[in-house]
Amino acid sequence: MSKIRVLLEQVDEAIAQDTCQKDTPVEFTPAMLSDIVYELKNALDQKPYTQDKEEKKVRCQKKKQIKELEAHRDKLIEYNHHLNILGQRNSYSKTDKDATFMRMKEDAMNNGQTKPGYNLQVATENQFITDFALFPNPTDTLTLIPFFNSFLKRYNRFPGIGVADTGYGSEENYWFMEKNQIQAFVKYNFFHKKQRPRYTPNPFHPESLYYNPQEDYYICPMGQRMNRIGIKRDKTVNGYVT
């Protein structure tokens, strides 16, 4: 965007002032750049031709800058095309655009190399497969809720019990299961780490501090009372606010 802004300032000062005010951020689009290129070409065509060397040099420079602007426009079109294919993913395969690059369990080179693939989820009950689905995201945390919704679509109800390993443990997933009355047997991320004999909890971590729910304050390891000064909210990829 900064390159386009500088280029416009070089090509035409009036257009640059209209579209590239420094105090106002401008999100250039291919359509906007096409209109600017059309306007610049018309303005250049309306200027009378001259044999003056300096004028001809300036004209050639303007044409070159317009071509650069067209190249930026075409590159923006290409970027938007890639972003439309990506969606909420961070990568895709050129040979299979629905596949996402993931780290596989079978790593022959033992270097964490990523390969295009899918995240297969399978639900079972009493050793019978009850549902399956393919997902483009590599993390299991983000697949649990869509997979429950797949089960709902297939059977018109949610399962009564949800059993999954630590890869599925998150506040968003626990909230979803509680909301839909799914009895959860899903370990949180640090469950196994806490079971180790040598595990020592961080005394300064919030969950290690004593909390008084009636008066809403924590006690730090030194015994000092810590009063709440604000609330911080984060948002997950799915839009869930924590």
C-alpha positions as a Markdown table, in Angstrom:
| # | Residue | x | y | z |
|---|---|---|---|---|
| 1 | Met | 0.0 | 0.0 | 0.0 |
| 2 | Ser | 2.8 | 2.4 | 0.8 |
| 3 | Lys | 4.4 | 1.7 | -2.6 |
| 4 | Ile | 1.1 | 2.6 | -4.3 |
| 5 | Arg | 0.8 | 5.7 | -2.3 |
| 6 | Val | 4.3 | 6.9 | -3.3 |
| 7 | Leu | 3.7 | 6.0 | -6.9 |
| 8 | Leu | 0.5 | 8.0 | -7.0 |
| 9 | Glu | 2.2 | 11.0 | -5.6 |
| 10 | Gln | 4.8 | 10.7 | -8.4 |
| 11 | Val | 2.2 | 10.3 | -11.2 |
| 12 | Asp | -0.4 | 12.9 | -10.3 |
| 13 | Glu | -0.4 | 15.2 | -7.3 |
| 14 | Ala | -4.2 | 15.9 | -7.5 |
| 15 | Ile | -5.2 | 12.2 | -7.5 |
| 16 | Ala | -2.7 | 11.5 | -4.7 |
| 17 | Gln | -4.3 | 14.2 | -2.6 |
| 18 | Asp | -7.8 | 12.9 | -3.2 |
| 19 | Thr | -7.0 | 9.2 | -2.5 |
| 20 | Cys | -3.9 | 9.2 | -0.3 |
| 21 | Gln | -4.3 | 11.7 | 2.5 |
| 22 | Lys | -1.5 | 10.9 | 4.9 |
| 23 | Asp | -3.8 | 11.3 | 8.0 |
| 24 | Thr | -6.4 | 9.0 | 6.5 |
| 25 | Pro | -5.5 | 5.3 | 5.9 |
| 26 | Val | -6.7 | 4.2 | 2.5 |
| 27 | Glu | -7.4 | 0.5 | 1.6 |
| 28 | Phe | -6.7 | 0.3 | -2.1 |
| 29 | Thr | -8.8 | -2.1 | -4.1 |
| 30 | Pro | -8.3 | -3.4 | -7.7 |
| 31 | Ala | -11.4 | -1.5 | -8.8 |
| 32 | Met | -10.1 | 1.8 | -7.2 |
| 33 | Leu | -6.7 | 1.4 | -9.0 |
| 34 | Ser | -8.4 | 0.6 | -12.3 |
| 35 | Asp | -10.4 | 3.8 | -12.0 |
| 36 | Ile | -7.2 | 5.8 | -11.2 |
| 37 | Val | -5.3 | 4.2 | -14.1 |
| 38 | Tyr | -8.2 | 5.0 | -16.5 |
| 39 | Glu | -8.2 | 8.6 | -15.3 |
| 40 | Leu | -4.4 | 9.0 | -15.6 |
| 41 | Lys | -4.4 | 7.5 | -19.1 |
| 42 | Asn | -7.2 | 9.9 | -20.2 |
| 43 | Ala | -5.3 | 12.9 | -18.7 |
| 44 | Leu | -2.1 | 11.8 | -20.5 |
| 45 | Asp | -3.9 | 11.3 | -23.9 |
| 46 | Gln | -5.5 | 14.8 | -23.7 |
| 47 | Lys | -2.1 | 16.4 | -23.4 |
| 48 | Pro | -0.8 | 17.6 | -26.9 |
| 49 | Tyr | 2.2 | 15.8 | -28.3 |
| 50 | Thr | 5.4 | 17.8 | -28.4 |
| 51 | Gln | 8.9 | 17.4 | -29.8 |
| 52 | Asp | 10.5 | 18.9 | -26.7 |
| 53 | Lys | 12.9 | 16.4 | -25.3 |
| 54 | Glu | 12.1 | 17.2 | -21.6 |
| 55 | Glu | 8.4 | 16.9 | -22.3 |
| 56 | Lys | 8.8 | 13.6 | -24.1 |
| 57 | Lys | 11.0 | 12.4 | -21.2 |
| 58 | Val | 8.3 | 13.3 | -18.7 |
| 59 | Arg | 5.6 | 11.6 | -20.8 |
| 60 | Cys | 7.6 | 8.4 | -21.0 |
| 61 | Gln | 8.1 | 8.5 | -17.3 |
| 62 | Lys | 4.4 | 8.9 | -16.7 |
| 63 | Lys | 3.6 | 5.9 | -18.9 |
| 64 | Lys | 6.1 | 3.8 | -17.1 |
| 65 | Gln | 4.5 | 4.8 | -13.7 |
| 66 | Ile | 1.1 | 4.0 | -15.0 |
| 67 | Lys | 2.3 | 0.5 | -16.0 |
| 68 | Glu | 3.7 | 0.1 | -12.5 |
| 69 | Leu | 0.3 | 1.0 | -11.1 |
| 70 | Glu | -1.3 | -1.5 | -13.3 |
| 71 | Ala | 1.1 | -4.2 | -12.1 |
| 72 | His | 0.2 | -3.3 | -8.5 |
| 73 | Arg | -3.5 | -3.7 | -9.4 |
| 74 | Asp | -2.9 | -7.1 | -11.0 |
| 75 | Lys | -0.9 | -8.2 | -7.9 |
| 76 | Leu | -3.8 | -7.1 | -5.6 |
| 77 | Ile | -6.2 | -9.1 | -7.7 |
| 78 | Glu | -3.9 | -12.1 | -7.3 |
| 79 | Tyr | -3.6 | -11.6 | -3.6 |
| 80 | Asn | -7.4 | -11.3 | -3.2 |
| 81 | His | -7.8 | -14.6 | -5.2 |
| 82 | His | -5.4 | -16.3 | -2.8 |
| 83 | Leu | -7.2 | -14.9 | 0.3 |
| 84 | Asn | -10.6 | -16.1 | -1.0 |
| 85 | Ile | -9.2 | -19.6 | -1.4 |
| 86 | Leu | -7.5 | -19.5 | 2.1 |
| 87 | Gly | -10.5 | -18.4 | 4.0 |
| 88 | Gln | -9.6 | -18.7 | 7.7 |
| 89 | Arg | -6.6 | -21.0 | 6.9 |
| 90 | Asn | -3.0 | -19.9 | 6.8 |
| 91 | Ser | -1.9 | -22.1 | 3.8 |
| 92 | Tyr | -3.3 | -24.3 | 1.0 |
| 93 | Ser | -1.9 | -26.6 | -1.6 |
| 94 | Lys | -1.7 | -25.5 | -5.2 |
| 95 | Thr | -2.5 | -29.0 | -6.4 |
| 96 | Asp | -5.4 | -29.5 | -4.0 |
| 97 | Lys | -6.8 | -26.1 | -2.9 |
| 98 | Asp | -9.0 | -27.7 | -0.1 |
| 99 | Ala | -5.9 | -29.2 | 1.6 |
| 100 | Thr | -3.9 | -27.4 | 4.2 |
| 101 | Phe | -0.2 | -27.8 | 5.0 |
| 102 | Met | 0.1 | -29.7 | 8.3 |
| 103 | Arg | 2.7 | -31.5 | 10.4 |
| 104 | Met | 2.1 | -35.3 | 9.9 |
| 105 | Lys | 2.7 | -38.0 | 12.6 |
| 106 | Glu | 4.7 | -39.9 | 10.0 |
| 107 | Asp | 7.8 | -37.6 | 9.6 |
| 108 | Ala | 10.4 | -39.6 | 7.6 |
| 109 | Met | 12.9 | -36.8 | 7.6 |
| 110 | Asn | 12.3 | -36.1 | 11.3 |
| 111 | Asn | 12.5 | -32.3 | 10.7 |
| 112 | Gly | 8.8 | -31.3 | 11.2 |
| 113 | Gln | 8.2 | -30.9 | 7.5 |
| 114 | Thr | 4.6 | -29.9 | 6.6 |
| 115 | Lys | 2.6 | -31.7 | 3.9 |
| 116 | Pro | -0.8 | -30.9 | 2.4 |
| 117 | Gly | -3.6 | -32.9 | 4.1 |
| 118 | Tyr | -6.8 | -33.0 | 6.0 |
| 119 | Asn | -7.8 | -33.4 | 9.7 |
| 120 | Leu | -10.0 | -36.5 | 9.9 |
| 121 | Gln | -12.3 | -36.7 | 12.8 |
| 122 | Val | -14.1 | -40.0 | 13.7 |
| 123 | Ala | -16.7 | -40.5 | 16.4 |
| 124 | Thr | -17.4 | -43.9 | 17.8 |
| 125 | Glu | -19.7 | -45.6 | 20.3 |
| 126 | Asn | -19.2 | -49.2 | 21.4 |
| 127 | Gln | -16.6 | -49.6 | 18.7 |
| 128 | Phe | -19.1 | -48.6 | 16.0 |
| 129 | Ile | -18.4 | -45.5 | 13.9 |
| 130 | Thr | -21.2 | -43.0 | 14.4 |
| 131 | Asp | -19.9 | -40.0 | 12.4 |
| 132 | Phe | -16.8 | -38.7 | 10.5 |
| 133 | Ala | -15.8 | -35.5 | 8.9 |
| 134 | Leu | -12.8 | -33.8 | 7.3 |
| 135 | Phe | -11.5 | -30.4 | 8.4 |
| 136 | Pro | -9.0 | -28.1 | 6.8 |
| 137 | Asn | -7.5 | -26.8 | 10.1 |
| 138 | Pro | -4.6 | -28.7 | 11.6 |
| 139 | Thr | -5.5 | -28.1 | 15.3 |
| 140 | Asp | -8.0 | -30.4 | 17.0 |
| 141 | Thr | -9.1 | -27.7 | 19.3 |
| 142 | Leu | -10.9 | -25.9 | 16.5 |
| 143 | Thr | -12.6 | -29.1 | 15.1 |
| 144 | Leu | -14.6 | -30.2 | 18.2 |
| 145 | Ile | -17.5 | -27.8 | 17.9 |
| 146 | Pro | -17.9 | -28.2 | 14.1 |
| 147 | Phe | -17.7 | -32.0 | 14.6 |
| 148 | Phe | -20.5 | -31.8 | 17.3 |
| 149 | Asn | -22.5 | -29.8 | 14.8 |
| 150 | Ser | -21.9 | -32.5 | 12.2 |
| 151 | Phe | -23.3 | -35.0 | 14.6 |
| 152 | Leu | -26.3 | -32.8 | 15.2 |
| 153 | Lys | -27.0 | -32.5 | 11.5 |
| 154 | Arg | -26.8 | -36.3 | 11.1 |
| 155 | Tyr | -28.9 | -37.3 | 14.1 |
| 156 | Asn | -30.9 | -34.1 | 15.0 |
| 157 | Arg | -29.4 | -34.1 | 18.5 |
| 158 | Phe | -26.1 | -33.7 | 20.2 |
| 159 | Pro | -24.4 | -36.7 | 21.8 |
| 160 | Gly | -25.0 | -37.2 | 25.5 |
| 161 | Ile | -21.3 | -37.8 | 26.3 |
| 162 | Gly | -18.2 | -36.3 | 24.8 |
| 163 | Val | -14.8 | -38.1 | 25.2 |
| 164 | Ala | -11.6 | -36.6 | 23.7 |
| 165 | Asp | -8.0 | -36.2 | 24.5 |
| 166 | Thr | -6.1 | -33.1 | 25.7 |
| 167 | Gly | -5.8 | -31.7 | 22.1 |
| 168 | Tyr | -9.5 | -30.8 | 22.3 |
| 169 | Gly | -9.4 | -29.0 | 25.7 |
| 170 | Ser | -10.3 | -25.3 | 25.6 |
| 171 | Glu | -12.6 | -22.9 | 27.4 |
| 172 | Glu | -14.6 | -22.5 | 24.3 |
| 173 | Asn | -15.1 | -26.2 | 23.9 |
| 174 | Tyr | -16.0 | -26.7 | 27.6 |
| 175 | Trp | -18.5 | -23.8 | 27.4 |
| 176 | Phe | -20.1 | -25.4 | 24.2 |
| 177 | Met | -20.5 | -28.8 | 25.8 |
| 178 | Glu | -22.0 | -27.4 | 29.0 |
| 179 | Lys | -24.4 | -25.2 | 27.1 |
| 180 | Asn | -25.6 | -28.2 | 25.0 |
| 181 | Gln | -25.7 | -30.6 | 28.0 |
| 182 | Ile | -22.9 | -32.8 | 26.7 |
| 183 | Gln | -21.2 | -34.6 | 29.6 |
| 184 | Ala | -17.6 | -33.8 | 29.0 |
| 185 | Phe | -14.7 | -36.2 | 29.6 |
| 186 | Val | -12.1 | -33.9 | 27.9 |
| 187 | Lys | -8.7 | -33.2 | 29.6 |
| 188 | Tyr | -7.3 | -29.7 | 29.6 |
| 189 | Asn | -4.0 | -29.0 | 27.8 |
| 190 | Phe | -1.7 | -29.2 | 30.9 |
| 191 | Phe | -3.4 | -32.2 | 32.5 |
| 192 | His | -0.6 | -34.7 | 31.8 |
| 193 | Lys | 2.1 | -32.2 | 32.6 |
| 194 | Lys | 0.6 | -31.8 | 36.1 |
| 195 | Gln | 0.6 | -35.5 | 36.7 |
| 196 | Arg | 4.4 | -35.7 | 36.4 |
| 197 | Pro | 6.1 | -36.4 | 39.8 |
| 198 | Arg | 8.6 | -33.5 | 39.3 |
| 199 | Tyr | 5.9 | -31.0 | 38.3 |
| 200 | Thr | 6.0 | -27.8 | 40.3 |
| 201 | Pro | 3.2 | -25.3 | 39.8 |
| 202 | Asn | 4.2 | -21.7 | 39.1 |
| 203 | Pro | 3.3 | -19.8 | 42.3 |
| 204 | Phe | 2.8 | -16.6 | 40.3 |
| 205 | His | 0.4 | -18.1 | 37.8 |
| 206 | Pro | -3.2 | -16.9 | 38.4 |
| 207 | Glu | -4.6 | -20.4 | 39.0 |
| 208 | Ser | -2.0 | -20.9 | 41.8 |
| 209 | Leu | -3.1 | -17.8 | 43.7 |
| 210 | Tyr | -5.8 | -17.8 | 46.4 |
| 211 | Tyr | -9.0 | -16.1 | 45.2 |
| 212 | Asn | -11.7 | -14.6 | 47.4 |
| 213 | Pro | -14.9 | -14.8 | 45.3 |
| 214 | Gln | -17.0 | -12.8 | 47.8 |
| 215 | Glu | -14.8 | -9.7 | 47.7 |
| 216 | Asp | -13.2 | -10.4 | 44.3 |
| 217 | Tyr | -9.5 | -10.2 | 45.1 |
| 218 | Tyr | -6.4 | -12.4 | 44.8 |
| 219 | Ile | -3.6 | -13.0 | 47.3 |
| 220 | Cys | -0.1 | -13.0 | 45.9 |
| 221 | Pro | 2.7 | -15.5 | 47.1 |
| 222 | Met | 4.0 | -12.7 | 49.4 |
| 223 | Gly | 0.6 | -12.5 | 51.1 |
| 224 | Gln | -0.4 | -9.1 | 49.6 |
| 225 | Arg | -3.9 | -8.5 | 48.5 |
| 226 | Met | -4.4 | -7.7 | 44.8 |
| 227 | Asn | -7.5 | -5.9 | 43.8 |
| 228 | Arg | -8.9 | -6.0 | 40.3 |
| 229 | Ile | -8.0 | -3.0 | 38.1 |
| 230 | Gly | -9.6 | -4.1 | 34.8 |
| 231 | Ile | -10.8 | -6.9 | 32.5 |
| 232 | Lys | -9.0 | -8.1 | 29.4 |
| 233 | Arg | -10.9 | -10.0 | 26.7 |
| 234 | Asp | -9.6 | -12.1 | 23.9 |
| 235 | Lys | -11.4 | -13.5 | 20.9 |
| 236 | Thr | -10.8 | -16.9 | 19.4 |
| 237 | Val | -10.7 | -17.7 | 15.6 |
| 238 | Asn | -14.4 | -18.7 | 15.9 |
| 239 | Gly | -15.3 | -15.4 | 17.5 |
| 240 | Tyr | -15.7 | -16.8 | 21.1 |
| 241 | Val | -14.8 | -14.1 | 23.7 |
| 242 | Thr | -12.7 | -15.2 | 26.6 |
